[in-house]
Amino acid sequence: MFRTLLFLYNLIFIPLSMFALVVVSCFNQKIRRGLAGRIHLFCRIKAGFPKNNSHTKILFHVSSYGEFLQAFPVMERLKQQHPQTIIIVTVFSPSGYENIQLKPPVDYLYYLPIDSYWGMKKFVRMISPRVAIIVRHDIWPNFVWRLKLEKIPLLLIDASFANKTAELGGMLKLLNRNLLSQFSAIYPISDRDAKQFAKFVDKSVNIQIMGDTKYDQVYIRSQFSERYHQLRQHSVFKKRKIIVAGSTWLADEAQILPAFREVAVEEKSALLIIAPHEPTQKRVAEIESRCEKLKLTTLRLTRLNKHNIRPDCIIVDQIGLLANLYALGMAAFVGGSFYDKVHNVLEPAVYGIPVFFGPRISNSVEAATLLENDAAEIVRSSDDIKKLLQKVFRGEQSTKQLGENARRVVKENVGSSEKIAAKILDHIKSLHPRLNG
């Protein structure tokens, strides 16, 4: 049955998808960048990838930059234990590809080819890894099937069983079941997810709870935030009571900005650091315009040393800084939670500050974990945010306890990267007992 589904997928879905992508790329810059980045992909691999290399090659596939950050501690562990191991990272989205730096532990970085039968056959044979790892999701049928045919172990790490997977019907459910059953091992983040996967896939798939490497990622990154603490010495941040709003969308800003405006009238030392999810010129300008209407003065972070003003809001207009900027805050709001789905709630939690977010959190196991441990609060309106910020600025014990609980939750869940790295090496050694570097 799986071969039949794969045949239909290649006969109908792939040609239609390619046609649709080409058409949409005329109007969508992100899709256009993704297609352009895949031009001459095989020529680049042929020119730059080592042939007949005896060192162990491990392939990590990530959807975007967030999944890469989750996998990063695992890659580091593998490199520490076997420095000669070659780590290849493939990415689906242009935002991921453009933001990942080609430096240790990453040896090679490529776009994942469009999921055609012949394209994936050529790609997998050119790379020829000893083991392949998919982080969280982004599971492509021809990619999975080709790895299976080449007898290359395929692992799914940081796996969570989405509710919508169980709700699928007909051929889509059958295709998903067959795809997941091709994996050598699935490493879920929780007991609940492990039970759901066990019901869904063949019994031949090894399912073991390994936890979530996201905890390791945020904890390790928090240890290198010293330069952000130094920002406190800048006149803009000195003696300010700082709130950080991260990964925000328009819907989030519609709630947080009016609330902050009301609180800032009472608390003159209040400062909001706001980081839009995608800090494009358009988005930064939108925030500036909304702040101006609320009579909030703004300053872009990149212009911090060019203006001698005392703003109400600092707008983060570059990527890669947010996770550590949370260290400056007395509390943090995590965006996406009034728009579609909440972003990374662990990035502020690791600093032991009160974390709050809107109601749209069904995508985040971590958000649920924080709530279960009295380590975060849900806010449902601008008025809720205002009341919470007032408690934070008054230094109420309840908000301090939220922060302490948040830090504890992160520390208690650190350690999955080491376990996953060990399992990856076990898979390699089972096929190649004389593991070479």
N, C-alpha and C positions, 0 to 999 in steps of 0.2 A: 504493500500500500504506500509506503514512504517513497518508493521509487516512482510510483504513479503521480503522487503529489509533487515530487521534485520535477518530473517531466512537465506537468501543467504549469508549474511555477516558472520554468525556463521558457516554455512555449508562449505563455500569455503575459504573466506578470512582468518579467524582466524587459521584454520589448516595449510594453506599454509604459513602464516606469521610465525607461531611458528617453522615450519620446516626450513624456511629460516633464522630465527634468530639463531637457534642452529648451522646451518652450518656456517653462517657468523661469529658467535662468536669465532669460531676456529682461525680466522684471525684478528678479531677486538677486541682489549682489552676493549674498552668502552662498547660495547654490551655485552661482557663476564661479565664485572663487574655488569652491569644492571641485567642480568639474575641471576647471583650468589646472588645478593642482595635480590632477590625475593624468594629464596629458604627458606622454613620454615616461610614465612611471616605470615601465619595464626596462626602458633604455637606461634610466638612472640606476636601477637595481643592478642591471648587467654591468654597468661601468664601475659602480662603487662597492658592490657587495662581494666579500671574499669567496672565491671558489675553492671547493675541496678543503675547507678549513676543518681541522680536526677538533677544534674547541667546541664545547657544548653551546648550542644556540637555543635560546629561549625566546619565544614570541609572546608578547603581551598585546592584546587588542583592547583599546578603550574607545568609547564613543566620543568623549570630549575631554576637556582639561580637568574637570572635576574628578572623573574616573582615573585619570592619570595620576593625580595627586594621591588618590586612595591606594593605588598600586605602588607608588614610589617607595614606601618603606619596605615592601616585599623585595623589590629590585635591589635596594641597598643591601638587604640581608644576603641575597644571593651573591652579590658582588663581593661582599666582605668574606664570605666563606669560600668562594671560588672566583678569584679576581680575573681569571682568563675567560670566564663565561661571557659569551656574546649575547647581549640583550637587545632585541629588536622590538620597537614599539610601532604599532599601526594605529591609525586614528581615522575615525569616520568624518568628523566635522572640521571645517576650516578653522573655527575658533580654537579647537584643540590643537590642531597642527601648527597654527601660527604662534601659539603661546608656549608650547613645549620647547625647552632649550635642549639642543643636542650636546649634552655633557654627561659625565658619569652620574648615575650608572647606565644611562642610555647610550648605546653604541650606534644604532641606526634608527632612523625615524622615517616612516613612509605613510602615505595615505593607504587605507585599505582599498583595493580595487572595487569597482562596481561589481556586484555579486552575480556575475555571469558564470556559466559553467566552465567555458574555456579560459576565461580570465583568471578564475580562482585556481584552476588546474595548473596554469602556468606560474602563478604567483607562489603557491605552496611549494611547488617543485624547485623554484629558484631560491626560496628562503630555506626550505628544508629544515625546520626546527626540530629539536628532539622532543619538545613539549610545547603546547600552545595554551595560553590562558586568556580567557575573556573576563573582563572585570564588570560585574553587576549585570549587564544586559548587552544589547546590540548584537544579537545572535542572527547570523545570516545563513540561510540554508545551504548554498553551494560551498561556502567557506567551511561549515561544519562537516558536510558530506565529504569534501575533498580530504580534509584531515583524517577522517575515518578511513577512507580508502587507502591513504598513505600510511596507515597504522601509526599515526602520531597522536599521543595522548592529549586529550582536550579537557581542561579544567575550567569550571566556573567558580570564581571567587567573589566574596562579598555578595553572595546570592540572596535575594529576597524574593519571595513568591508574591507577585502582584495579584491583587484581588481580581483584576480584569482578566488575568490568565485563566482563572477558574471559571469565569463567566462566559468565556468564549464558547461558541457552539459550532457544530458541523465540522467542515473541513479545516477551519482555522484552528480549532482545538486539537484535531487529529495531527495537524502539521506541527503544532507546538509540542505536543506530547512526544512525537517521533524525534523532533530536533533535540529536545532535552535528553532523550534517551540515548543519544549518540555520544554524550559526554562520558569520559572515563570516571570523573568525580565531580560532585557538586558540593561546595562548601558554604552552607547557609550561615547567616549572621545570627540566627536565633533558633530556639527549639520549635517555635511555631512554624517558622519557614521550613525547617527540616521535615516536620510532619507533613506539610503541604506538598513538598517536593516528593516525598516518599509515596504519597497517594497517587501522584501524577505520572511519574516516570517508571521505566522498567526496573525490576529488582536488581538487575545487573549493575546499575549505576551506584557507585560508592558515594553515600551521603554522610558527611560528618560536619557537625557544628564547629566552626572555626572562629566565629566572632566577626567583627567589622573592623577592617584596617583603617577606617576613617578616624577611629579613636587614636590609633598610633600616629597617623598623619598629623592631626592637629596638635597632639602632645609634643611630638618632635619639633614641629614648626614653632611652637610656643617658646621653646628653649633658645630660639635665635631672634628674639624680638627686642634685644637691647637697644638697637638704633632707633626703635620707635619710642622707647622710653625717653630717649634723648630729645625727642621732639617736645617733650613737656617743658624743656628749658627754653623753647622758643617763646617769645613774648605773646604770641597768639594763644598758646596753650597754657601759659603760666597762670596759676590760681583760677583755673576755669573748672567748672563742673561739667564733664563731658559725657554726652550720650552718643553712641555710635549706631547708625542705622545702615545695615549692610544689605547688598544685593537687592536694592529696591526697584519697584516698578511704579508706574503712575498711580495705580490703585493704592499702593502702600503709602506713597507720598501724600495722597489726598487725606490720609488719616494721621500720619505722624507729624506733618508740618504744622497744621492748625493747632494740634495738641501742644507741640513744642512752643509755638508762638505764645499761647496763653501762659504756659509755665515760665517762659523767659521774661514776661512782664513782671512777674513776682521775683524771679531769681536772676539777677542781673549778670551773674557770673556763668550762666548756662551757655554751653556751646554744643551745637549739633554737628557731628561729622557724618555726612551722608554719602554713601557710595552706591550709585546706580548699578544694576546688574550688568548692563553693557554701557560703559562710560564713553559713549560716542559724543561727538560735538552736539548732535541734536538733543540727546537726552540731558546732557549737562545744561544746555540752554533752556530746556523745559523746566528744570529744577530752579534755575536762576529766575525765570519768569514767574513761577509760582511763589517763590520766596519774596520777590519784589512786590507782588500783590498783597502779601501778608506783612509787608514792611519789615522783612528780615534781611539783613545785609549778608552778602555772600562773598566767598573768596575761593577760587580754585586752588587745589593743593599744589599744582605745578607752579603757581604764582606766589607761593607763600613768602618767598624772600624778595619779591619784587614790589610789594605794597606794604605800606606801614599803616594798616587799619586793624580794627578790632571787630571782626565779623561775628555775626550770630551763627552762621553756618559755614563749614568748610566742605566743599564739594570735591570728592575724590574723582579726578578726571584721568586716571590711568589704572591699569589692571595690575594684579599681583600683589597689592598692598593690604587689602582688606583684612585678611586673616590675622595679621599682626597689629593692625591699627585698632582692633578690638581691645588690645592691651591698654589703650589710653582711656577707655571708658569706665564710667561708674555703673553703666548698664548698657544693654544692647538690644536693639530691635532687629529681627531677622526678616528680610523681605521675601516677597513672593507669596506671603501668607494671606494677603488680601487680594491677590491677583489670581493665581492658578495653583501653585504649590510652593511650599516653603523651601528655602535654600538651606545651607549648612548651619545647623544650630549648634554644632559642637565647637566651631571656631571661636565663638565668644565664651562658651561654657568653660573651656579649658583655663580661662583666666580668673575663674571664680567670681564672676560678676553676674548680677541678675539678668536673665535672658527672657525676652518676651516676644511673642509673635501673634499674628492674626489667626483666624479659624481654619484656613485651608492648609492642613498639615497631614492629610491622609497618606501622602507619599512618603512621609518621614518616620521611620521606626525610631530614630534618635529623638525626635520631638516627643513622641509618645513615651519613650523611656524617661526623658527629663520630667515630664508631667507626672508620671507615676512615682517619681522619687522627690516630688516637691522641689524640683530644681528649675522650674520655668513657669511662666504664666501665659495664658491665652488672653488676648485683648480683642474685643469685638467691635470697638468703635473708637473714635477720636477721644471721647470722654473717658473711656477706660484707660487709654494711654496717658492722658493728662493726670488722672488720679495716681497711676503707678509712678510716673515721673516725680510727682510731688512727694510720694513716700520715699523714693530713692534720694532725692535732694535733702529730705529731712533726716536721712540716715536711720530710718526705722529698722528695727531688728529683723522683721519679717523679710525685708528685701535682702538684707545681708545674709540671712539663712539660705535664701534662694541661691545666691552666688556660691556659698560654701558647699551646698548640696550638688550644684552643677559641676564644680571642680572634682568632687568625690566620685561622681558618676563616670567622668572621663577616666580618672586614674584607675578605677576598678575594672575598666574594660580594655585597658592597654595590653597588648601582647599577642594579638592575632597574627601579625605580620611574621613573627618568628615561627609560629606553628605552620603557617601556609608555606613559607619558604622551605621548611623541612619536608613538607608533603610533596612539593614540586621536585625536590631532589630525590625523594624516594621513588617517584614515578620514573625519573631519568635512570636511576640506578637499577630499577627492575628490568629495564630494557637494555641498559648498557652498564653492566656490573663494574667495568673499569672506567669510571667517570674521569674524564680528562678535563680538569680545570673548569 
